[in-house]
Amino acid sequence: MRTLREIPCGQIAKVSTLTGEGFVKRRIMDMRITKGVDIYVRKIAQLGDPIEVTVRGYELSHRKADIEMILVE
């Protein structure tokens, strides 16, 4: 399994697991990032942080630390 951070720009990945705990995991789930959802990696900043993704038809920007907690297929 890979983290979402390892997915190149322009690719789609399916969420398999969220590894965060407590508040961080809850915040990610509140953004409707859950097991089985497809995530499209739209943009990656030049220094790699933040990463812009599309989830369920809306766009989000995430920090690398949060993206690394999302395992994908």
N, C-alpha and C positions, 0 to 999 in steps of 0.2 A: 504494500500500500504506500501511496505517496501523499504528501500534504498538498493542499491547494496552492501553496507557494511554489511548488515545483512545476506547476502546469504553465506552459508558455502562453503568451498573449495570443488571443484569437482562438483558443481551444475551449472545448466544453468538457466538464468533468461531473461525475455523479457522486454526491456525498455518501460516504459509507459509515462514518463515525465522527462524533465530536469528542475530542479528548479533554477539553477544558473542564474546570470544576467550578461549582458555585455560581457566583455573580457573572463571571465571564461567559460560561456556558449558557446561562439563562439569557444573557443579552444577545448572544448569537442566535439562539432559538427564537427570541422575540422578533428578530429580523427575518423570520421565516426560513432560516437555513436549517433544514432538518434532514434526517436520513432519507436518501432516495431522490432528493431534489437535484436538478441539473443546474450547474453554475457556469456561466460564460465569463471568461477572463477578458475584460475589455481593454484595460490599459495597466501598465506597470510603470511607475515613476522611474526616472533615470537612476536614482539611488536605491530603487527597489521598495520604497515605502512612501505613500500608500499604494495599494493595489485596488483598482476599480473593477467591480464585477457586476454582472446582471443576474438577478435571482427572481424568478417568478414574475418577470416583466418590469421590474424596477431596478434602478442602479444604486449601488452602494460602494463606498470607499472604506477599506479596512487597513488596519496596521498589520505589519508583518507578524507581530506576536499573535494576533487573533487568527490570521490566516493559517498559521502553522498548527493550530488546534483542530483544523478541519481536515480529516483524512478522506481521500477520494479514490475512486476506481479508475 
